[in-house]
């Protein structure tokens, strides 16, 4: 996670609570994903397929966040050598980098979903910006890393988090604007509900990283062991976003949305 550092035993003990909480979040996400996949298999609609992929990668982000906390609870961060092949991936999982990598893939798939929903085709410049910036961010998240408690390591983690947040804002703010715009334009209740639910999903997914950012800033400013209320809100927004998309678009069978 941003500015990863275990300040002491108090924070290490809180990671056990994090394991329990994220296990609950993952279980709920798994149940929702199961029902979403069932709906896709029933109708095999293209837009639902992209939503399934997006939710799978966000679920993978939760899984690796959970794994990182299990590592801390088991005190493996005190035993693993960062210079070994296993240490290479271990500390990237521990520092939220693998989670951010999967989030980047989910963000890019949301961009593809936006293009499919509004049938606008890929705008050449916008497409290249999204692909180049998204690819660089994913590469940075996974590769550019320093496994030590130093200013450089903190700076590299901060940049990785910031790049992911910017990439998410680039895609989801536009996605939210277009869905709200179409919510106001369409008249059929089923389509209005579908566009509104997707807009709420976008807001929720943006708030995931915003809450994590606030969480880490408060920990730094107040010198507290963590976790703040914003950590719990972040993963709650994950579930809320998936739930809104399921109840508002997938379950009512809004079909292939059209402007």
Order of alpha helices (4+ residues) and beta strands (2+ residues): alpha-alpha-alpha-alpha-alpha-alpha-alpha-alpha
